[in-house]
Amino acid sequence: MRLFANTTSPFVRLVRLAIAEKGLSDQIEVEIVDPWADPAHFLAANPAGRVPTLVTDDGHAIAEAHLILRYLESLAGPSIYPEDDLAETLSSAGATLGAIEASTAIIIGRKSSDNFDTDMVGSKRFRTIAEGLKRLDANCPRDFSERADIANFAAVTLIDYVVFRFTDKDWLSDLPNLAAWRERQKGHPSVEETLPYI
């Protein structure tokens, strides 16, 4: 299998965390692409030009992180959607994933408008990030050492992405529980292997 990816996308990171936690790394080749450059072989797999995109061994191209995660669930355990507290896990992940979406919307919005951060849409996106982090601080997900699931995938991805992309703000300064949670995840192999970089 082949995963089209880049080194900064939080959606790619969600998938790469699942690949690592499910022990599938040796079955999936990661190809780094620049989705803004529209390489022809990448567009052949996903005409939307979005990462991540997974091409299965039988040639099916699966786009969008959540669909790829669903496919990975069919290949190997452990499940990242725990049955014992599924609603709580999905509730936590949902608010966090919304903040991730807002974060990427800002980065993309800046490409089309110099004032995106302060206009109505940009301001709402920043509010979404702040609220998502605040909710995480009030109810941190499980540590990776206890169980890897969609909620802690989303949490570590959001924290690291906003710290990586928005360096002018100390996002965790008023969120002591979340700061302590992130500190505890240091050294966990999948977390360290998937950190965003340019």
C-alpha positions, 0 to 999 in steps of 0.5 A: 500500500502507498500513503500520499502524505506531507510532513505538516498535515494534521490529517496525515498525522492522524492516519500515521498515528493509526498506522504506527499503533496498529503495527502496519508501518512495514505494509505501507509506503509513505510518499511525501508529496506537495499537494499544492504542486499537483503532481500528476500521479498524485492527482490520478489517485485523488483529483481533489489533490488532498492528503492523506490519500491511501492506495490499497494493494488492489489499486483502490484510492481512499481519500480523506483521513476518516475514511482511511482510518475506517479502512485501517480498522479493517486491517488490524487492531487494536481498535481506535474506537473503544466499545466501552466508552465510545460515546465519550471518546467520540465526543472528545475527538469531535470537538478536537477535530473541529479545532484541527479543521479550524487550524488548517482553514486559517493556514489555507485562508492566509494564502488568499487574504492578508487579513484572514486572521482578523476578518470574521471567518478567521476570528471564528476559526481562532475562537474554535481552536481556543475553545477546543483546547479549553475543553480538552484541558477540562477533560483530557483524553487517556494517555497513549500508554494506557490506550491509543484511540481517536481522542488522544490521536486528535488531542496530540495532533491539535496541540502540536499543530497549533504550536508548530503553525502559530508560534506567536501564541503560547497556547498551553500557558493557561491550560495546565491540565492539557500541558501536563497531559502533553508532557506525559506523551513525550517519548511515546514512539508513535507520537515522536515519529509523527511530529510535524516538520518542514 
